[in-house]
Amino acid sequence: MDAKLVSLIAASAAFVGSHFVLSHPLRSRVVAAVGPAGFQGVYSLFAFASLGWMVMAFLAIGPEGTVLWNGTSDPVWALASLLTLIASVLLLGSFMGNPALPAPNAAQHAARGVHGVFHVTRHPMMWAIALWGMAHILVRPDPRTLVLAGSFILLALAGSHLQDRKKQVLMGGAWQVWQAQTSYWPRPLGLLSAGWLPWLGGILLWLGATWAHVWLVYIPAGVWRWLG
């Protein structure tokens, strides 16, 4: 195996592994040792260091490489564009009364009942990350993309399950009621009940991000692929 790809795999393992270990088995010990603010500092240090390693290793490999299928066709790009649009809607909506976020009023958010993008899933932020990763694998199924995007997919979807367990401990019955009302797996028809604000914000975010895509990586994405 190429040394550059090995470096990317190692960086991705460090990124995903540090998130899991610090978020769950070691969290209480680190907080007890350095306090909540110190924990955030340690967590951020590991996150940014390993992410920076991932990015550098990814760029070092270069875009050339064997692909598993043709990701350049219009149907594949259309599907990927749809996934990133939905991801943008879920991401924007995840900040609107999300009980999964570390906020003191999380129980109050849960008591509101199902609202917004939570008609789709109780983990809209995590699924937004996963859909982003899936879209990038669709259009560029080469080894470096599979490793990097696959790492984000694993972190998001496995992290959601671990978050359910942690929230059950932290919130007790409030989370159990919320979990019973919502779904881990996305319910596509729930997008119809997401509300106009997540859709408006998501569309604007998607248009802006896909427009910037051509300036950042020199590849037109979203509607700009066909309008350019």
C-alpha positions in Angstrom: 0.0 0.0 0.0 1.2 3.5 -0.8 2.8 5.3 2.1 0.7 8.4 1.5 -2.5 6.4 1.7 -1.3 4.8 4.9 -0.7 8.2 6.3 -4.2 9.2 5.4 -5.6 6.1 7.0 -3.6 6.7 10.2 -4.8 10.3 10.3 -8.4 9.3 9.8 -8.1 6.7 12.5 -6.7 9.3 14.9 -9.4 11.7 14.0 -12.3 9.3 14.5 -10.7 7.4 17.4 -9.9 10.6 19.4 -13.5 11.7 19.0 -14.9 8.4 20.3 -12.5 8.0 23.2 -12.7 11.6 24.4 -16.4 11.9 24.0 -17.2 8.7 25.9 -14.9 6.5 28.0 -12.3 9.2 28.9 -14.6 12.2 29.1 -15.3 12.0 32.8 -11.7 11.3 33.7 -10.4 14.2 31.7 -13.1 16.6 33.0 -12.2 15.5 36.6 -8.5 16.2 35.9 -8.7 19.5 34.0 -12.3 20.7 34.4 -14.9 21.4 31.7 -13.0 24.2 30.1 -9.8 22.2 30.1 -11.6 19.3 28.5 -12.9 21.5 25.7 -9.3 22.6 25.1 -8.0 19.0 25.0 -10.8 17.9 22.8 -10.3 20.8 20.4 -6.6 20.2 20.3 -6.9 16.6 19.3 -9.7 17.4 16.8 -7.9 20.1 15.0 -4.5 18.4 15.0 -5.9 15.1 13.6 -8.1 17.0 11.1 -5.2 19.0 9.9 -3.2 15.8 9.5 -6.0 14.3 7.5 -6.2 17.3 5.1 -2.5 17.4 4.5 -2.4 13.6 3.9 -5.4 13.8 1.6 -3.8 16.6 -0.5 -0.5 14.8 -0.6 -2.0 11.9 -2.5 -3.4 14.1 -5.3 -6.6 13.6 -7.4 -5.1 10.9 -9.6 -6.1 7.3 -8.7 -8.2 4.3 -9.6 -11.9 4.9 -9.3 -14.5 2.2 -8.6 -17.1 3.7 -11.0 -17.6 6.7 -13.3 -18.6 9.6 -11.1 -18.5 12.2 -13.8 -21.8 11.5 -15.4 -24.7 13.9 -15.0 -27.1 11.4 -13.2 -24.4 10.7 -10.5 -23.8 14.5 -10.0 -27.5 15.2 -9.9 -27.9 12.5 -7.1 -24.9 13.9 -5.2 -26.3 17.4 -5.5 -29.6 16.3 -4.1 -27.9 14.6 -1.2 -25.9 17.8 -0.4 -29.0 19.9 -0.6 -30.8 17.7 1.9 -27.7 17.7 4.0 -27.8 21.5 4.1 -31.4 21.6 5.1 -30.7 19.1 7.9 -27.7 21.0 9.1 -29.4 24.3 9.3 -32.4 22.8 11.0 -30.3 21.0 13.5 -29.6 24.3 15.3 -33.3 24.9 15.9 -34.3 23.4 19.3 -32.0 20.3 19.2 -32.1 18.3 22.4 -28.9 16.4 21.3 -26.8 19.6 21.5 -25.0 20.2 24.8 -27.3 22.9 26.1 -28.9 23.5 29.5 -32.3 23.7 28.0 -32.1 20.4 26.1 -34.9 18.9 28.1 -37.2 21.8 27.2 -36.4 21.3 23.5 -37.4 17.6 23.9 -40.6 18.5 25.7 -41.7 20.5 22.6 -42.3 17.3 20.8 -41.2 16.6 17.2 -40.6 19.7 15.2 -38.7 20.9 12.2 -36.1 18.6 10.7 -36.6 16.2 13.6 -39.5 14.8 11.7 -36.7 13.3 9.5 -34.3 12.1 12.2 -33.3 13.0 15.8 -29.7 13.4 14.6 -30.0 15.8 11.7 -26.5 17.2 12.1 -24.9 13.8 12.1 -26.9 12.7 9.0 -26.0 15.9 7.3 -22.3 15.0 7.7 -23.0 11.5 6.5 -24.9 12.6 3.4 -22.0 15.0 2.6 -19.6 12.1 2.7 -21.8 9.9 0.6 -22.2 12.6 -2.0 -18.4 13.0 -2.3 -17.8 9.3 -2.6 -20.5 9.1 -5.4 -18.7 11.6 -7.6 -15.1 10.6 -6.7 -14.9 7.0 -5.6 -11.1 6.8 -5.4 -9.1 5.5 -2.4 -8.3 8.9 -0.8 -12.0 10.0 -0.9 -13.2 6.6 0.4 -10.9 6.9 3.4 -11.6 10.6 4.2 -15.3 10.8 3.5 -15.8 7.3 4.9 -14.2 8.4 8.2 -16.7 11.2 8.5 -19.6 8.9 7.7 -18.4 6.4 10.4 -17.9 9.2 12.9 -21.4 10.6 12.3 -23.4 7.5 12.2 -21.7 5.5 15.0 -21.4 8.7 17.0 -25.2 9.1 16.8 -25.7 5.7 18.5 -23.2 6.6 21.2 -24.9 10.0 21.7 -28.2 8.3 22.3 -26.7 6.3 25.1 -25.0 9.3 26.6 -28.2 11.4 26.5 -30.2 8.6 28.2 -27.8 8.9 31.1 -27.8 12.8 31.1 -31.4 13.4 30.4 -33.2 10.3 31.6 -36.9 10.1 30.9 -36.9 13.3 28.8 -34.5 11.7 26.3 -36.4 8.4 26.4 -39.6 10.2 25.4 -37.8 12.1 22.7 -36.2 8.9 21.3 -39.6 7.1 21.2 -41.1 10.0 19.2 -38.2 10.3 16.7 -36.1 8.0 14.4 -32.5 7.3 14.1 -32.8 6.4 10.5 -34.0 9.2 8.2 -37.6 9.4 7.2 -37.5 11.2 3.8 -41.2 12.2 3.9 -40.4 14.1 7.1 -38.7 16.7 4.9 -42.2 17.9 4.0 -42.8 18.9 7.6 -39.4 20.4 8.2 -40.7 24.0 7.9 -39.9 26.9 5.6 -36.9 28.3 7.6 -34.7 25.2 7.4 -35.5 24.9 3.7 -34.7 28.5 3.0 -31.5 28.5 5.0 -30.5 25.2 3.6 -31.0 26.3 0.0 -29.0 29.4 0.6 -26.2 27.5 2.3 -26.2 24.9 -0.5 -26.1 27.6 -3.2 -23.3 29.4 -1.5 -21.2 26.3 -0.7 -21.5 24.8 -4.2 -20.7 28.2 -5.7 -17.5 28.4 -3.5 -16.7 24.8 -4.5 -15.3 25.9 -7.9 -13.1 28.6 -6.3 -11.8 26.3 -3.6 -11.2 23.0 -5.5 -11.8 24.2 -9.1 -14.7 21.8 -9.7 -18.2 23.3 -10.3 -20.8 21.6 -8.1 -24.6 21.8 -7.6 -26.6 23.8 -10.1 -23.3 25.6 -11.1 -22.2 22.5 -12.8 -24.9 23.1 -15.4 -25.2 26.9 -15.3 -21.4 27.6 -15.6 
